[in-house]
Amino acid sequence: MAYKLEAAGVSFRTKTFDNMRHFQSHFPREDNTQYDIYVTKEDEHKAQIAIHSN
C-alpha cells in the first residue's frame, strides 16, 4: 500500500506492531507484523483513490 501512496504523492506515516515479539518461536516464523498507515484528513480521499487503483 505504501508504494501506491508514494506514487500518488500522498504523505503518510506508519506504525508497526510485532504481535509475536514476546513469544519464543522456532523457524519458520510466521510474519505477524501489523502495519498501521496514517494520512492527514486533507489527504484521506486522495489516499483512498490511490489504494483502490490498479
Helices and strands as residue ranges (DSSP letters): H 2-7, E 12-18, E 33-39, G 41-43, H 44-52
